[in-house]
Amino acid sequence: MRLRALAVITISCAFWLASWVFSPEAFALTQIELFDLDYHECPPELAEGTVIPGGGSGRAADCFLVTGKAENTSGKPVVNADIFGRIYDANNNPVLQNRTRLGSIDEVPPGVSDFDLRITVPTSMATPLKLEQFKASGFTGRVRR
């Protein structure tokens, strides 16, 4: 019985030590600061097919391009960074009800880089838009699907 217990403990310790040597690389969630935010109307080629001028069978909407800078201080490229933020119209009404995830950035290299994000806003919302609490987060490696 003592020999069996000793064998179990030895095997357990061997697996524990092996997990330190052969553990997969961990990918931590990396925060990305977004700043110098601005927006402007989408160029016609981006707006085509995403907005319904004059209403049509759906609701009339305008296409805007939010632009800014993204700062990645991790020293590694960050992929699939989700963009979060709040957008309000001129009357402080939320443009995207109950939604703070606005889109994503495919890759954010180390340092400061430009980003853009296309949004569709109902025509009934008054401009200028207010862009608040923008941030992004992603991983320093590909996330498996």
N, C-alpha and C positions, 0 to 999 in steps of 0.2 A: 504494500500500500504506500509506504514512504517513497519507494522508487517511482511509482506512478505519479505521485504528487510532484516529485522533483522534476520528472519529465515534462509535466504540464507547465510548470513554472518556467523551465528552460525554454520550451517552445514559445510560450507567451512572450518572454523577454526577447527572443530572437525576432519575432514578428514586430514587436515594439521598436527595436533597434532598426530593423529593415525599413519601417515606415519613415524614419528620419532620413535615411539614405535615399530611398526611392520615392519620396513624396512628390506629387505633381506641383508645378509652379502655381502659386495662388495669385489670383487676379482680384485686386481690391477695387472697390468703387472709387473712382477719382473725381474730385470736384473740379469744375471748370468755371472760372469767373467770366461773366459776360458784361461788357461795358461799351461805352460810346454807341448806345443804341439809337437808331433812327428808323424811319420807314418812308417809303414812297410807293406810288402806284406801280404795279407790275408792268413790264414791257408787254406789248400786245402778244408776242409769241408765248409768254408765260401765262397770260390771262385767258388765252383762247381755250375754250372747252371747260373752264372752271367757273366761269361766271355767266349769269344770264342777264344781259343788259335789257332793261325795260320789262323784266318780269318773266315773260314767256309762260311756260306751264309750271315753272317753279318760282322760287322767290328771287327777286333781284339781289345781286351781290356785287361787291367790288373786290378786286384782287390787290393786295398790298405785299410788298417785299420788306421784311424787317431785316436790317443789316446791323452789324456791330463787330466788335472784336472779342475773341475768345482767348483766355490766358490759361495755358496748361503748364503748371509748375512741377509736374511729376518727373520730367526728364525722359518720358517714354510717350510714344504716340497713344492717344486714347481713341478707341473706336466705338461707334454707335452711341455717341453721347446724346442722351435725352435732354431736350430743352424744356425748361419749366418757366412759367411766368404768368403774369396777369396783364390783360389788355382791357382798358376801359375806353368808352367813347367820351366826347366832350361833356356829356351830362353825368359822368361817373357811372354809367351802366356797363356791366361786364359784357364784353363783345363775345366771348366764348363761355357761355353759362356752364358752371360746374366742371370746368376743364382747366387744369393747370399745365398738363403736358401738351406742348404746342407742336412738337416735331422733334427732329434729331439732326445731328451733324455726323456724317459718315466717319470722318477722321479729323482729329484735332492734334496737329503735330506739337512737339514741345515748344514752348515760347508763346508768342502772341501771333494770332492769325485772324483773318477775316472770316466771317460766316454770314449766311443769309438764310432766311426762312420765309416761305410763302404762306400767307394767311388769306382766308376769304372772309369778308365782313359784310353782313347785310347792308344794303344801300340805305336802309332806314336809320342806321347808326350815324350819329353826328360826329364829324371830325373837328378838330384834330384828335387822334388817338393818344392815349397815355399808356406807356410801356413801363410796367413795374415788376419788381422782384424777379428779374430774369436771372437764371443760373442754369448750369448744365452739369451732368454727371455721366460718366461712362467707365469703361474698363480698359486696362492697358494690354489686353489680349482679346482675341476673338472669343465670343461667347458661343458655346456649342448649342445647336438647335436639335 
